[in-house]
């Protein structure tokens, strides 16, 4: 009986993993072309029963995780292993392989949805706990994944060793920050029902906090 349950679990696991081949491109396309709608969709899906949530897309945290993993695979094929794996300084001694590096990067990029979600909860004057924090955090994961992909692409270009690639990487980095920042202003304005200037204040504060925390934490591992 236990063996049959194991087989059934493997069946479900295999189907789930293979379904990513369909739903990852769908989710990525929607996140790139209709990011604000995807953020609203994420919050709406959390109101459904657990078994019916995100039935036609990937869940936001899983989408972020797979995006970081895929960009790491591209990085390995184009510029080789990251120094965090090869160096043995600082906390990088705990990063011994690609799996641990991917998990660390997911944690790094998760700083952005966490800080943005916390700022939204505070701006709504709601008590900061797990309940109110989860919907905006999930929403933010849908736009953080493309943001992480573009940032990673910029990093790869700047490591290619030629000045023109470095300039292209820097331009892509600036584009990523402007794209992500603009989305945050629109998101805060829509959900707080406020003007763009006030929304820009919330977005800028959260963006600065996230960038500072991201930089500080990343330097600890160098």
PyMOL commands that set and color helices and strands:
alter all, ss='L'
color gray80, all
select helices_A, chain A and resi 2-33+35-45+50-52+60-78+83-86+90-94+98-123+130-158+163-192+196-220
alter helices_A, ss='H'
color red, helices_A
deselect
rebuild
show_as cartoon
